[in-house]
Amino acid sequence: MAYTKKQLMNLPKISHETKNIYDSIFILNSRKKHDSGWANFYVIGGIEGKPTEIISDRCDSIFWKNDQGEFRKYNALHMDMEYPSGAVRFFGLLRFKIGYISDTVEIQIIEKGGK
């Protein structure tokens, strides 16, 4: 099912004490500028692939944390959004290596300096 921006922005907002587990995360550009100079965006949690609640409506960056395996030593993954374009940028103490390119693009996360 396709959702409109209005539908997504009207989802219930969780309290900061809530620690739900989601199977998907949706990022929605607010089209507003955060004090940091980056875009302000919504982070929405999804269950069974369906957006269910707003995690944050004034976020300017996401730190993708993973405490397991090789990924941990790369300082995980950060994400922010350009303003006003809404282009999403992923970054961290890592690099990205492109694998196959089709309807899906394979992107491998590797160490800086890695091959």
C-alpha positions, 0 to 999 in steps of 0.5 A: 500500500502507498501512503501519502506524506499527510498520512505518515505525518499523522501517525501517532508519536511514541514517547521517548521512553518507548523502546519498540522493535521494528522490522522497517524504518521509514525516513520522511523529509520534512522540507524544513531546515534543522538548526544544524543546517541539515534537513529536519526529517521524520523517522517512522517505525514499521511493523510487518512493513507497515508504518505504525508510529513516529519515532521522531519528527525533528531529527537531523541525523541517524546513527545506525548502531550495531554491537555485533561482528565486523560492522561494530569496528567501522563505527556503525553507520550514520545518516543525515539529509541534505537541505533543501534537496532531501538527498540522504547521505550515509557516512561513518568510519567506513567506506562503501563498495558497490556490488551488483547493480540491477533493480537492487544495488548491492552495497558492501560496507567496508573499513576505510582503507579496505578493498 
